[in-house]
Structure formats: structure tokens, C-alpha cells
Amino acid sequence: MKYCQRCGSQLTEQTAIKSTCAKPGCGYVAYHNPKAAVGVVLYIDERTIVLSRRGREPFAGALDIIGGFLDRGETLEDALKREFTEETGQTSDTLKDVRYLTSYHTWYPWMGEDESVTSAGFLARIDDVAALHASDDVAELVHYDIATANPEDFEEKFGVWRAVEAAIAVLKENSADNR
């Protein structure tokens, strides 16, 4: 944001946390709070996860997890259900054993600016993977073998590797517990 929402004057960046209005007496402060997002790593079994391949910029073609930004008034759980339905064509009742994994920060390029984004990553089992189909901004759904997982398969700036890495650790731990 470059202009004051109150009076239209230019904002001056004082810190990485906030900008203030340059017009004397206005007093408007714009805080650079991160946008909120959610993502879910879907798993079929302890060896295979389902990822998406982005169909749109930014990061078109990059591996991603199902998810996106929260809409105003949504909880993390509501956003997760909505994004899952939008991006896979299935209702959220097909998600099983949903659990919180981790949070992570990313920079999302938007309209010539890098937006600060804090995401909550979840893990969920999916039984009927054949019913899923890529929708919305997802070009394709990809079965990904965690035995060959490599952070270089993911766009570093996008930050989703942190959620994938956390999911892999949980799945490996569950696999070891079931032996």
C-alpha cells in the first residue's frame, strides 16, 4: 500500500512493521500484517501424498499443497474445507483424520509487491483419491512418493516445503509405530 486510506496522501515507510501518512495531522498508520492462509497435505498411505501443481501465476507449474487465503470472517477450518472443495471438486467430508501440522511464513508476489503470508499447514487422509480432480487454480493433482521427497522439487520462496516436510515426518513416525 502506497497511499493513505483515510486522506489519499503518500505513506512513508517507517519500519518493516508499519507505514504512516505523510500528511501532517492525519495520523493514519498502516500496519504490514501478514495475510492468513491454510494448506493441507493429503495422504493416501504412509508412503504417498497428494500434491497439486499450480495452474496460475505466481509460481505456475510449481508443486503446492491444496489451500489458499482465508476469506473475511472464515476460521482456519472453514477456509481449509472451502479450499479443498474448490481445488479438488470433492466435499470436505471426504477428508479424514485432519490434524494441524505447522505454521510457516512466505512471501507471495502480488501486483508488483511481495505480500507477507502466514500459513497454517494441516495433514488429512483421503480414501477415494480417484474421485479428486484438479479444479480452480490447480493444473493437476500429483501422487508424490515421500521416499524420494526433495526440497528442490518445491519453489523455495513459496514456502510449502515446510508443511510437506512436517507431514512426511508424521507419516514416517506413524509407519514406524505400526510395525
Order of alpha helices (4+ residues) and beta strands (2+ residues): beta-beta-beta-beta-beta-beta-beta-alpha-beta-beta-beta-alpha
